[in-house]
Amino acid sequence: MDTATILAKVGRDAPEPGAIDTRAFGPWFHMMARETTQSDEQLGRRDIGSLNVEAALGLPGAENLDLDASVQQLNAWAAQLRAFTERRWPLFQRSPEEYDFSRGQFLMLVLVTFLQKHLGVHYNESFSEGEYDTTDSRNLFIHGILSGHGGTCATLPVLYIAVGRRLGYPLYLVRAKEHFFARWEEAGGERFNIECTSPGFRAPDDEYYRHWPKPLTHDDLRAGNFLRNLRPREVLAAFLCERTRCLMDHLRLGDALLSSCLAGQLAPEDPGVLGVWCIATLMARSLEEARRRAELNDYWGLDLCKVSVAEANDRFDLWAAPIVRQSLERIARIHASSRAIARDEVFGLHARANGTRRSQVNP
């Protein structure tokens, strides 16, 4: 279904739950729409790793993604971690003071050590270098880590939580500004944060995340959307927002709208989810209008840097308009760079092939 049709169906404002005919948009949407009907209690019993991988299905960088194989790999890693932890547990029993008498911190130290040192889990440094780029879903979902690609702040906390929960650890996903981290929190017991992008185990306090990686304003803190454990429906909404960003970077705007629509049904009061919806709908409307005027079949024939982004009178469009302009310019640069790299590779292969032929003719 094309973007114009989807825009007409979902409308401009975030749709009310149940307002969308899920069968009209394909099997992935129909499957994920069923997840949005579940309560926090029901989703809380689901495997966070499985939900994360489900949200990545069909994205660029996930073409050969196998959900069952991913879950089996998580199970295998957790089983190996359990055995590793049992061998290391006497260290805590002999000298608990060396670990601040914290059973939880010792267990997370073992988890981080095992994943990083024994399984090679690592932060993907290239993702933080240069321009922000969500074209590759491996940087946004845990299949990137499972395949050896490396992790990011969007994926490493999810992996730690998915593996740790298999051992019964009370782990939660927490949001800072433009960042995610994990938290261990027992009912009436220990509570500490885990910074998952660091080499080794680190447990910064909440004050650290009030300033890093981006400072939280008084309004941010008063709204209560940061530095707290995300509820299961909010977690899935966050995954769907990552999916939306990936799809927007590929100008698959109809699919981006559907993903963002589902996120909005999961967490309708979340300002981050609402922001992604506003950006996706404004980008889709602007590019659809530009495409129609240019009488093109798709968006790639447009000069994205010159697309007119309409500013309406409502405050959401006014807020989203500069972000959409910057995003279109960034997407144009990313794809121009990708085309240049591909062209250079083709020319390099051609030159090497010519060189090989010449050496055969003139040995």
C-alpha positions as CSV (number, residue, x, y, z in Angstrom):
1,M,0.0,0.0,0.0
2,D,1.5,3.4,-1.0
3,T,2.2,6.3,1.4
4,A,-0.6,8.5,0.1
5,T,-3.2,5.7,0.9
6,I,-1.7,5.1,4.3
7,L,-1.7,8.8,5.1
8,A,-5.4,8.9,4.1
9,K,-6.2,6.0,6.4
10,V,-4.2,6.9,9.5
11,G,-4.9,10.6,9.2
12,R,-2.8,13.4,10.5
13,D,-3.4,13.0,14.2
14,A,-2.2,9.9,16.1
15,P,-5.1,7.5,15.7
16,E,-7.1,6.1,18.6
17,P,-6.5,2.5,19.7
18,G,-8.5,0.1,17.6
19,A,-9.1,2.7,14.8
20,I,-7.0,0.9,12.2
21,D,-7.9,-2.2,10.2
22,T,-4.8,-4.2,10.9
23,R,-5.5,-6.8,8.2
24,A,-5.1,-4.2,5.4
25,F,-1.4,-3.6,6.0
26,G,0.2,-7.0,5.7
27,P,1.3,-9.8,8.1
28,W,4.0,-7.9,10.1
29,F,1.6,-5.1,11.0
30,H,-1.2,-7.6,11.8
31,M,1.1,-9.5,14.1
32,M,2.5,-6.5,15.9
33,A,-1.0,-4.9,16.2
34,R,-2.0,-7.9,18.3
35,E,0.9,-7.1,20.6
36,T,-0.4,-3.6,21.1
37,T,-3.7,-5.0,22.6
38,Q,-1.8,-6.6,25.5
39,S,-1.6,-5.1,28.9
40,D,1.7,-4.2,30.7
41,E,1.2,-7.3,32.8
42,Q,0.8,-9.5,29.7
43,L,3.8,-7.9,27.8
44,G,5.8,-8.1,31.0
45,R,5.7,-11.9,30.8
46,R,7.1,-11.8,27.3
47,D,10.8,-12.1,26.4
48,I,12.1,-8.6,25.8
49,G,14.7,-10.0,23.3
50,S,12.0,-11.7,21.3
51,L,9.9,-8.5,21.1
52,N,13.0,-6.6,20.0
53,V,13.8,-9.0,17.2
54,E,10.1,-9.0,16.1
55,A,10.2,-5.2,15.8
56,A,13.2,-5.6,13.4
57,L,11.7,-8.1,11.0
58,G,11.7,-6.9,7.4
59,L,14.1,-4.0,7.9
60,P,17.2,-3.2,5.9
61,G,20.0,-5.1,7.7
62,A,17.6,-7.8,8.8
63,E,16.8,-9.5,5.5
64,N,17.8,-12.9,6.7
65,L,16.7,-12.5,10.3
66,D,15.4,-15.7,12.0
67,L,13.3,-15.0,15.1
68,D,13.5,-18.5,16.4
69,A,17.2,-18.8,15.9
70,S,17.8,-15.5,17.7
71,V,15.8,-16.6,20.7
72,Q,17.7,-19.9,20.7
73,Q,21.0,-18.0,20.7
74,L,19.8,-15.9,23.7
75,N,18.8,-19.1,25.5
76,A,22.3,-20.6,24.8
77,W,24.1,-17.5,26.0
78,A,22.0,-17.5,29.2
79,A,22.8,-21.1,29.8
80,Q,26.5,-20.5,29.4
81,L,26.3,-17.5,31.7
82,R,24.6,-19.5,34.3
83,A,27.4,-22.1,34.4
84,F,30.0,-19.3,34.4
85,T,28.3,-17.5,37.3
86,E,28.1,-20.8,39.3
87,R,31.9,-21.1,38.9
88,R,32.5,-17.5,40.0
89,W,30.0,-17.4,42.9
90,P,32.5,-18.6,45.5
91,L,34.5,-15.4,44.9
92,F,31.5,-13.4,46.4
93,Q,31.0,-15.9,49.2
94,R,34.6,-15.6,50.3
95,S,35.0,-11.9,50.0
96,P,31.7,-10.0,49.7
97,E,33.4,-6.8,51.0
98,E,35.3,-6.7,47.7
99,Y,32.0,-6.2,45.9
100,D,30.5,-3.7,48.4
101,F,28.4,-6.6,49.9
102,S,26.2,-6.3,46.8
103,R,25.0,-9.6,45.4
104,G,23.3,-7.8,42.5
105,Q,26.4,-5.9,41.5
106,F,28.5,-9.0,41.7
107,L,26.1,-10.9,39.4
108,M,26.0,-8.0,36.9
109,L,29.8,-7.8,37.0
110,V,29.9,-11.5,36.1
111,L,27.3,-11.0,33.3
112,V,29.2,-8.1,31.7
113,T,32.5,-9.9,32.0
114,F,31.1,-13.0,30.4
115,L,29.3,-11.2,27.5
116,Q,32.3,-8.9,26.7
117,K,35.3,-11.2,27.4
118,H,33.9,-14.6,26.4
119,L,31.3,-13.9,23.8
120,G,32.9,-10.8,22.3
121,V,29.9,-8.4,22.8
122,H,31.2,-4.9,22.2
123,Y,30.1,-1.3,21.5
124,N,30.1,-0.5,17.8
125,E,32.4,2.6,17.8
126,S,31.7,3.4,14.1
127,F,28.0,4.1,15.0
128,S,29.1,7.0,17.2
129,E,31.5,8.4,14.7
130,G,30.4,10.8,12.0
131,E,26.7,11.5,11.1
132,Y,23.8,9.9,12.9
133,D,22.7,7.1,10.7
134,T,19.8,4.6,11.3
135,T,19.8,3.0,7.9
136,D,21.2,-0.3,9.2
137,S,18.8,-2.0,11.6
138,R,21.7,-3.9,13.2
139,N,22.6,-0.7,15.0
140,L,19.0,-0.4,16.4
141,F,18.1,-4.0,17.3
142,I,19.8,-6.8,19.1
143,H,20.3,-9.0,16.0
144,G,23.2,-6.8,15.3
145,I,25.0,-7.9,18.5
146,L,23.9,-11.5,18.0
147,S,25.6,-11.5,14.5
148,G,28.8,-10.0,15.8
149,H,28.2,-6.5,14.3
150,G,28.4,-4.8,17.7
151,G,26.0,-2.9,19.9
152,T,24.8,0.6,20.6
153,C,23.0,2.3,23.5
154,A,19.7,1.2,21.8
155,T,20.7,-2.5,21.7
156,L,23.2,-3.3,24.5
157,P,20.8,-2.6,27.4
158,V,18.2,-4.8,25.7
159,L,20.6,-7.6,25.3
160,Y,21.8,-7.4,29.0
161,I,18.2,-7.4,30.2
162,A,17.2,-10.3,27.9
163,V,20.0,-12.5,29.0
164,G,19.8,-11.4,32.7
165,R,16.1,-12.0,33.0
166,R,16.6,-15.6,31.8
167,L,18.5,-16.0,35.1
168,G,15.8,-14.3,37.1
169,Y,17.6,-10.9,37.4
170,P,15.2,-7.9,38.1
171,L,16.4,-5.8,35.2
172,Y,14.6,-2.9,33.5
173,L,15.1,-0.6,30.6
174,V,15.5,3.1,31.5
175,R,15.7,6.2,29.2
176,A,18.0,9.1,29.6
177,K,18.1,11.9,27.0
178,E,18.9,10.3,23.6
179,H,20.2,7.2,25.5
180,F,19.1,4.0,27.1
181,F,20.6,2.1,30.1
182,A,19.7,-0.8,32.3
183,R,18.7,-0.9,35.9
184,W,18.7,-3.6,38.6
185,E,15.8,-3.0,41.0
186,E,14.5,-5.5,43.5
187,A,11.3,-4.8,45.3
188,G,12.4,-3.4,48.7
189,G,16.0,-4.3,47.9
190,E,18.9,-3.3,45.8
191,R,18.7,-0.6,43.1
192,F,21.5,0.5,40.8
193,N,22.1,1.5,37.2
194,I,24.2,-0.3,34.6
195,E,25.9,1.7,31.8
196,C,25.9,-0.9,29.0
197,T,28.0,0.9,26.4
198,S,31.1,0.9,28.7
199,P,33.9,-1.6,28.6
200,G,33.6,-3.5,31.9
201,F,30.9,-3.0,34.5
202,R,29.9,0.6,35.5
203,A,27.0,1.6,37.8
204,P,26.6,5.4,37.5
205,D,24.0,7.0,39.7
206,D,20.9,8.9,38.5
207,E,22.6,12.2,38.9
208,Y,25.1,11.2,36.2
209,Y,22.3,10.6,33.7
210,R,20.7,13.9,34.5
211,H,23.7,15.4,32.6
212,W,24.9,12.7,30.3
213,P,24.8,12.2,27.3
214,K,22.5,15.2,27.1
215,P,21.4,17.4,30.0
216,L,17.8,17.0,31.2
217,T,15.9,20.2,31.8
218,H,13.6,20.9,34.7
219,D,10.6,20.4,32.4
220,D,12.0,17.0,31.4
221,L,12.4,15.9,35.0
222,R,9.0,17.3,36.0
223,A,7.3,15.4,33.2
224,G,8.6,12.1,34.6
225,N,9.4,10.5,31.3
226,F,13.2,10.0,32.0
227,L,15.2,8.1,34.5
228,R,12.4,5.7,35.5
229,N,11.8,2.1,34.6
230,L,9.9,1.9,31.4
231,R,6.7,-0.1,31.5
232,P,6.5,-3.1,29.1
233,R,4.1,-1.2,26.7
234,E,6.5,1.7,26.7
235,V,9.4,-0.6,25.9
236,L,7.7,-2.0,22.9
237,A,6.8,1.5,21.8
238,A,10.5,2.5,22.0
239,F,11.4,-0.5,19.8
240,L,8.8,0.6,17.2
241,C,10.1,4.1,17.3
242,E,13.5,2.8,16.4
243,R,11.9,0.9,13.5
244,T,10.2,4.1,12.4
245,R,13.6,5.9,12.3
246,C,15.2,3.2,10.2
247,L,12.3,3.2,7.7
248,M,12.3,7.0,7.5
249,D,16.1,6.9,6.7
250,H,15.1,4.7,3.7
251,L,12.2,6.9,2.7
252,R,9.8,3.9,3.3
253,L,7.4,6.4,4.7
254,G,4.2,4.4,4.5
255,D,5.8,1.6,6.6
256,A,7.2,4.3,8.9
257,L,3.7,5.7,9.5
258,L,2.4,2.2,10.3
259,S,5.1,1.5,12.8
260,S,4.8,4.9,14.4
261,C,1.0,4.4,14.6
262,L,1.4,1.2,16.6
263,A,3.9,2.9,18.9
264,G,1.3,5.6,19.5
265,Q,-1.3,3.0,20.5
266,L,1.1,1.5,23.0
267,A,2.2,4.7,24.7
268,P,-0.1,7.6,23.6
269,E,1.0,9.9,26.4
270,D,4.7,9.5,25.7
271,P,6.2,12.7,24.3
272,G,9.0,10.9,22.5
273,V,6.5,8.6,20.7
274,L,4.3,11.6,19.8
275,G,7.4,13.4,18.5
276,V,8.3,10.5,16.2
277,W,4.8,10.4,14.9
278,C,4.8,14.2,14.2
279,I,8.1,13.9,12.3
280,A,7.0,10.8,10.3
281,T,3.6,12.3,9.3
282,L,5.1,15.7,8.3
283,M,7.9,14.1,6.3
284,A,5.4,11.9,4.5
285,R,3.1,14.7,3.7
286,S,5.9,17.0,2.5
287,L,7.5,14.3,0.3
288,E,4.2,13.2,-1.1
289,E,3.3,16.7,-2.1
290,A,6.8,17.2,-3.7
291,R,6.5,13.9,-5.6
292,R,3.1,14.7,-7.0
293,R,4.3,18.1,-8.2
294,A,7.3,16.6,-9.8
295,E,5.2,13.8,-11.3
296,L,7.6,11.2,-10.0
297,N,7.0,7.6,-9.1
298,D,9.1,7.7,-5.9
299,Y,11.0,10.1,-3.7
300,W,14.5,9.3,-4.8
301,G,14.2,11.5,-7.9
302,L,13.7,14.5,-5.6
303,D,16.4,16.8,-4.4
304,L,15.7,16.2,-0.7
305,C,17.6,19.3,0.3
306,K,15.1,21.4,-1.6
307,V,11.9,19.8,-0.6
308,S,9.5,22.3,0.9
309,V,8.4,21.3,4.4
310,A,5.0,22.8,5.0
311,E,4.6,24.5,8.4
312,A,1.0,24.4,9.6
313,N,-0.3,26.5,12.5
314,D,-0.4,23.7,15.0
315,R,2.4,23.5,17.4
316,F,3.4,20.0,16.6
317,D,4.1,20.8,12.9
318,L,5.9,23.9,14.0
319,W,8.1,21.8,16.3
320,A,8.7,19.1,13.7
321,A,9.4,21.2,10.6
322,P,13.1,22.1,11.3
323,I,13.7,18.5,12.4
324,V,12.3,17.2,9.1
325,R,14.4,19.6,7.1
326,Q,17.5,18.5,8.9
327,S,16.6,14.9,8.5
328,L,16.0,15.2,4.8
329,E,19.4,16.9,4.3
330,R,21.1,14.2,6.5
331,I,19.3,11.4,4.5
332,A,20.5,12.9,1.3
333,R,24.1,13.0,2.5
334,I,24.0,9.5,3.9
335,H,22.7,7.9,0.7
336,A,25.0,10.0,-1.5
337,S,27.9,8.7,0.5
338,S,26.6,5.2,0.2
339,R,26.3,5.5,-3.6
340,A,29.8,6.9,-3.8
341,I,31.3,4.1,-1.8
342,A,29.4,1.5,-4.0
343,R,30.6,3.3,-7.1
344,D,34.2,3.3,-5.9
345,E,34.0,-0.4,-5.1
346,V,32.7,-1.2,-8.6
347,F,35.5,0.9,-10.2
348,G,38.0,-0.8,-8.0
349,L,36.8,-4.2,-9.0
350,H,36.8,-3.1,-12.6
351,A,40.4,-1.8,-12.4
352,R,41.6,-4.9,-10.7
353,A,40.0,-7.1,-13.3
354,N,41.6,-5.0,-16.1
355,G,45.0,-5.3,-14.3
356,T,44.6,-9.1,-14.1
357,R,43.8,-9.3,-17.8
358,R,46.8,-7.2,-18.7
359,S,49.2,-9.3,-16.6
360,Q,47.9,-12.4,-18.3
361,V,48.5,-10.8,-21.8
362,N,51.9,-9.4,-20.8
363,P,53.4,-11.7,-18.2
